[in-house]
Amino acid sequence: MGWLHLGGATPGAGGRRRAGEFADTSPAVVTALIDSHGGTGWRVVLLACLGAVLGQAGLFLDLPSLPDMAREFGVGDGAVQDTITTYALGYGLSQLFWGPLADRHGRRPVLLAGLGLYGATSLALAGLTNLPAFLLVRLLMGIGAGCGTAVSRAALRDVFDGRRLTQRMSIVAICFAGALGFVPFAGSLVARLGSWRLDFLLLALAALATAVFVAGWVGETNRLDGEQRRRGFRAGELLRGYGGLLRDRRFLLPAALATLATAMIACYDAISPFLLETQLGLGKGSFGLLSLANTAAYLVGALTLNRTVVALGQQRLLAAGRLWLLGGSLTMLALGLGGGLATVPLVLPMTAVVIGCGLIVPIGLAMPMQAFPARAGQASALTGFLQQEGSALVVLLATLLPHSSQVPLAVVLLALALAVGLVVGVYRGEGAG
């Protein structure tokens, strides 16, 4: 999908843009687009990275401290794990509202409101002493985190287009992968140095620093006129807008790619601890250490996308990602059937799968916004919701399978890889890329 067009879609035959019709991707046009937004292009990239990191930090920073929290609240381990569930629920659902708000009122004020909610709830969590109140405020914190993810991605679409948008989204993916590896490690350091309450004080400081950055260095990127902003904001219109996106293949196909590829990583993360720790008898720290291999693999995929998408285009990279997914899942299945459960036959094929995800997920996140520039916030919000909640549903179903060997996991991964391959084939067949 190599195209860049300041005004949106390039019309095809009969006045409608076909999926494969794109405009200029020259550096001069890209520079003109960035200059038209006050030179904020790379600041918006940094903002999108911060939005991704804050969302993941809120989810993972306190994981190493959960046993300490359970003891302090006087509850079981399962009860304190509900703090993660409530955050994730608020994080996923809230994006459906933050996106349209940013389309109507602008990216900057909505971002500042979301960051304020995130920071204020982080401070409150650091001082709470009972679990019910903690769960409620944790939900509100997730709602604030959803703003950073949905709105910062929409701002990225305001400034970049086509292959350049995908290239910049790959930078966000790199930061996301780095956060997945670094945040739990940082949380373990905090757990050793002091109370779990320090986690939330650090998150509040991070939100404050990001808000200062937005207020002082990021200009408004939503340049739609008043009538365009007001359009589609009422509840009925919002529902019709989301329904229209779900019925439009330009949105649905890439969003499905992002959701299915993310679900592959999420399934492995949910099932592999049981295989590594319970079945293979590895220590609790082994899972975190072995997960660094997947972080590195995701970085490889995202860096490859960043360096090659402008020259090769999304179509070829989607095809390459599909091969990585199929190859990794088939290898895991074959090794599981041939030699039983072991660490290397489980972990090494998964790195191939994650490389493919690093190629596919950023494209899947970028292209729904690309197709709907006037509703970038809404498209970003719905994509984020589907990615979060859709992958969670797949994980829920996958965890019902037996965990005695790697074969059931490999079968799930292969089924998801085949689904991704089918969607990629349809998407490429329509000339998207």
N, C-alpha and C positions, 0 to 999 in steps of 0.2 A: 504494500500500500504506500507507494512513494508519492505523496502529494502534499503540497502546502498551498493553501488558498486563503487569503486574508478575509474574504467574504463568506467562506463556508463551502457549499457544495458546488461542484462543476457540473452544469447540466449536460445530460446525455440526449439521446434521441427522444424527441417528444417533450423536451423540457425537464425530464426527470434524470437525476444523476444515477448512473449504474454503479454497482459496487466497485468496479475496477477503474473508474475514471477519476484521475487525480490531476492536480495542477503542479506548478513549478516547485522544485525543492532546492533551488540554487541558493548559495550562501547569501547573495545580495538580498533575496526576498526574505530569508530568515532574519537577517540583520534588520531589515526595514520593519518587520513585525515586532521584534524586540524593542527597537527604538520607539515604535509607536506606543509602547506602554511605559515610557519613561526610563528605559534602560533597566527594567526590573527583572529581565529574563532569568538570570542566574540567581537572583535573590528569591524568585518564586520556586526555582528548583530546590534551593536550600530550605525554603518553607515547606515544600512537599516532603522533603526528607525528614524534617523535624516533626511533621505531622505523623509520619509513619513510625518514627522512633518513640514519640510520646505514647502513641497507642499501644505499642508492644511493651514499653517500659511499665505502663500501668498494669499490664496483664501479668508480666513475668518477674518484675523486680523483687516482689515479696515471696515468691515461691520457696526459696530456701528457708524462709522464716516461718512457714506455715506451722510446723510443729510447735515452735515457741508461741505463736499466736493461739493455738489450740489450748496450750497449758494456761496461758494468761486469761483466756476467756472461760476456761473451765469446761470445754466441750471436746467432743471426739474429733478425730482427723476428718471424717466425712463432713461434719458440720462446717468446719472452717474452709473446706474446699468449695463450699457454696459461695464464698466471696469471689472466687474466680468466675463461677457461672453467672452471678448477677452482673459483674462487670462486663462480661462478654455479651450478655443479653442487651444491656444498655448500649454498648458499643455498636452492635449490629443494627438494632432497630432504629436508633436515633439518626442514623445517616439518611433515612428516608425523609426526615424533616429538615435536617440541616441543609441538605442540598438545595431544595426549593427556596428555603429562606435566603440562602446566599444568591440564588438567581434573582430574587426580588429586591433585596436590600443591599446587595453588594458583598463581595468576599471579605473585605477588611473588617467591617463592624461585626459581622457574624462570627468571624474567626476570633476576634477579641472577646466576644461574649462566651464562646465555647471554651477558650483558654481560661477565662475568669472562673467559669464553673469548674473546670478541671483543677485549677489551682486551689480554689476555695475548699472544694471537697477533699483534696489531698491534705490540706491543713487540718480539716475537721477530723479526718480519719486518724491522724497522728495523736489525737487527744481522746478518742472514744474508748470506753471501757466495757461496753456490753455488745454482744454479737448482733442482736436484732437491729439496733441503730446502725451498727457498722455495715450490715448488709444493705440497708436502705441508702446510706451515703455512698457506698461502693457502686450501687446502681447509677446514682447521679453522676459519679465520676466517669463511669463508662459512657454515659450520655455526652458528657463534655469531650471525651476522647474521640467519639464518633465525628464530632465537628471538625477536628483537625485533619482527620483522614479524608473525609468527603470534600470539604471545601478547599483544602490545599490542592487536591487533584484537579478540581474544577478550575482553580486559578492557573494551574499548569496548562490546561487546555485553552484558557484565554490567551496565553502568550505563544504557545507552540502548536504546530499542526503537523499532520502526516508523519513521515519518517522521523522528523525531528522530535515530535511529541513522544513517539515510542522510544527514541534514543534517550530523552530526558527521563522518561518513566523507568528506563532500565537503571538509571542512577538512583532513583527512589528505591528500586528493588534491591540494589546493592546495600543501601543503608538499612533496609528492612532485614536483609539477611545478616548484616553485621549486628543489628540489634538482637536478633534471635540468638546469636552466639554470645554476645558480650553482656547483655542485660542479666541473664541468670548468673553469670560469673560475678558481675558486680554485686548482685544481690547476696551471693554467698560471702563476699568480702564484708558487706555491711552486717550480715548475720554474725560474723565473727567479731566485729569491732564493737557492736552495740545493739540496742533494741531494734525490733522490727519497725518501730515508729519512725526511725530515721529514714526508712525507705520512703515514706510518704512526705516527709519534710524535703527530701531531695527532689521528689516529683513536683512538689509545689514550687520549688526554686526553678526547676526546669521550665515549668509553665510560665512563670514570671519572666524568665529570660526570653522565652519565645514571644511573649506578648510585647515586650520592649522592642524586640526585633521587628515585629509586625508594625507596631505603632510608629517606629522611627525610620524604617528603611524599606518597607514594602508598600507600594502604592496600590490603589484600587485597580484591579485588572478587568472587572466586569464592566464593559463599555456599552451594554445594551441600553436603548432609550427607555423612558418611563413606561411606555405602553407595552414594550416587550417584557419588561420586568413584572408588570402587573398581571400579564396574561398567565393563566394556568395556576394561580396560587390558591384559589378556594379549594375546600376539601374535595368536592366533587370533581373539580378540574384536575386536582392532583391525582386522584384515583384514575381518571381517564387518561391522564398523561403517563402514569406508570403502566397502565394497561396497554396503551399504544406502544410504549417501548418494548414491552414483553412480546407484542405481536410482530414487531419489526425485526427482520432477520439481521439487519445491520447492527442492531443492539444485541439481540439474543445470542447469535453465534459466538462473537468474541467474549461476551459475558459467560457463556457456558464453558469456554476454554479456560478462563481464569478460575472458575469455580471447580471444574473437574481436576485441573492440575493442582490447585491448592488442596483439594481433598486427598490427593495421593500422598502429599507430605503429611497432612493431618492424620491420616490413617496409620501411617508408619509411626508417627510420634505417639499415638494413642496405644498401639499394640506392642511395639518393640520393647518398652520397658518390662512387660510381663515375660517376653521371650528371653531378654538378656539377663534380667535379675532373678526371675522365678525359675525358668527352665534351665538356663545356663549357669546360674549361681554367681553372676558377677556382682560386684559391690554397687551400692547406690550411686557412687560417683562415676561409675563407668559409663552410664547412659549419657550423662552430660558431656563427658570427654569424647565419646564416640559421636555425639551429635555435632561436634565441631567439623567432622568430615562432611556432613550435609551442608553446614554453613559455607564451607569452602567450595563445595560443588555448586551451590546456588550462586555464589559469587562468580564462579567460572562461566556459568550460563549467562548471567546478567551482564558481565563484562564483555563477553563475546557479542551479545546483542548490541551493547553500546558502541562497540568498535566497528561493527559490520552492517548495521541495519540501514544506514544511509546509502551504502554502496550496493548491498544485496537486496534490500527490501524485506518486508515482513513475510512475504509468501515463502521464500526459500528458507527463512529461519523457522517458520512454523513447521515446514516439512522436516527440517533437521531435528527440531524438538520432538516431533512425533517419533522419529527413529530412536532417539535416546530413551523415551518412555517405554516403547515396546521392547527395545533391547534389554533394558535394565530389569523390567518385570519378568520377561521370559527367562532371563538368566537366573533370577532369584527362584523362580518356580522350578527350573531344571535342576539347580543345585539342591534345592530342598527335597525334590523327589529322588535324587540320586544319592545324596549323602546324609540326609537328615539335618537337624538343626545345628548350626555352628555360627560363631561370630562373624567370620570373614564372609561366608556365603550369604549372610543376611545383610551385613553393612555395606559391602563393596558394591553389589548390584544397585543398592538404593542410591548411591552417589551418582550413578548414571541416570537414574530416574530424576534426581533433583537437578542435574544439569539441564535436562529437558524442560523441567518446570521453570528454571531461570530464563530460558529462551521464550517460553510460551506465556507465562503469567503477565509480564509487563505489556505484551502486545494485547492480551485479552483485557487488561485494564484501560489501555489507552484508546482503543478503537471505538468503544461505545460513546465516549465523549467526543471523539473525532467526528462521528456521524451526526451529532446533534449539538452544534456549537451554541445555539441559543438556549439549550437546556442542559448545558454541561454539568451544572450542579446536580440536577435531577438524575442524569445518566450516571454520574459518578456515584451518587448515593445508592441507586438501585444496584449497580454493579457491586459496590462494597457490601451491601446487604446480602445479595445472592452468594457472594464469595464466602462471607462469614457464616451465614446460617445454612447455606446449601452444603458446604463442606462439613459442618457440624452434624447435619442429618446423615450424611454418608458415614461419618465416623461412628455415630450411634448404631447404625446397622452393622457396621463392620465389627464392632466390639462384641456383638452377639455370637460371633463365630468362635470356635475353640482356639485356644492359645497354646496348644501342645507342640506345634511345629510352625515353621515359617510358610508352609504350603498355603493355608487359608489366607494369610496376608498377601502372599504372592498372587493368588487367584484374584483377590479384590483389586490389587494394583493392575493386573493385566486387564481386567474388565474395564477399569477406568481408562487405561491407556488405549484400549480399543475404541472406547467412546470418544476420547480426545481425537484419535485418528480419524474417526468418522466425521466429526465436526470440522476438523481441519480440511478434510477432503471436500466437504460441501462449501466451506468458506472460500477455499482456493478456487473451486469450480465456478463461483460467482465473480471471480476476478478481484477478490479483496486482497490486495497486496501487490 
